[in-house]
Amino acid sequence: MRAPAAQCAATRVAGRRVFRPVAAASTAWTTDVTKRTVPTQLEEGEMPLNTYGNKAPFKAKVRSVETITGPKATGETCHIIIETEGKIPFWEGQSYGVIPPGTKINSKGKEVPHGTRLYSIASSRYGDDFDGKTASLCVRRAVYVDPETGKEDPAKKGICSNFLCDAKPGTEIAMTGPTGKVLLLPADANAPLICVATGTGIAPFRSFWRRCFMENVPSYKFGGLFWLFMGVANSDAKLYDEELKALAAAYPSQFRVDYALSREQKNRKGGKMYIQDKVEEYADEIFGLLDGGAHMYFCGLKGMMPGIQEMLERVAKSKGLNYEEWVEGLKHKNQWHVEVY
Ligand code: FAD
């Protein structure tokens, strides 16, 4: 559903397409990283889990959809702000389910509704406006490129990601969840956080950094180091970079971001710079931090993990550590968090 023209506008910001209501102040690239007052009643109670299911999903409305990748990125990623009115609360690191509209024919030839897709929530529980009334997603548009022709086949494009990236202000979204307890922040607000993301895997970490640095929550005063490793193909594929730069400038001793730009940078051996190569550059520091109680998080495409594991195993061996025992020890102490898809 297209919102009335008077209420929304499509503009281009730094070469990027932006649909948002004219009056809305939110953008996906704020550089104001000062701590905001938030409605702290959202700190109360137990962690919400599966409040809404497939049979009776929560109906929310899209507020805005912004393309946050540049023209030379390998694919389009959108930041989507959803008006929830605070009625589907969540904690940082959780995901929502989205049921795309329409039906499909299942393997038995029956027409059934589309299945639910999960998306990590990219804002803190207070949302991008710090009032607890919205939640944001970071969605990569799934396209299908025919391996023979090398051309996109729109008939095979991803259903839910295209529905979300094409949504207009006012579009209704059927949501489930929240789900997930793998990527939660540690109870110890002083524990260092090492967050390793590829692509949209940055979403839960944005929810973390906003909670850690941009909100005034009396019961959660982050005192540790926040270290983000971000892997994307090139500079145009960076996500939320302006926000990251502002945080690095405001918290030089507490916030670090290191990029692995596979198509722009070279690793030490002269090959493409993948996320594991960038993490390896700081392996000694990371092993030390983990030894001292840091939490390490991984989020992004499944394909990121084998390279990371192989690198960590090699480093562990060089330190005389048994890799399996080392990882098991971290898992046992709940310092190891992996959510890949
Ligand atoms: P689908 O319609 O499910 O299609 C899947 C793929 O198959 C697409 O690439 C499509 O092009 C291709 N395809 C379709 N038809 C054919 C065909 N006939 N032959 C061959 N290929 C075909 N994604 C994000 O973008 N951001 C997130 O933050 C995020 N978080 C997630 C968190 C979790 C815990 C999980 C499990 C997943 C997450 N995902 C996230 C992935 C997301 O759930 C979806 O899987 C993704 O958006 C693709 O869904 P879709 O409906 O667009 O594609």
Residues whose N, C-alpha, C, O or C-beta is under 5 A from the ligand:
A	BS01	FAD	S95 R117 L118 Y119 S120 C138 V139 R140 A142 V143 Y144 K156 K157 G158 I159 C160 S161 N162 T200 A203 Y341
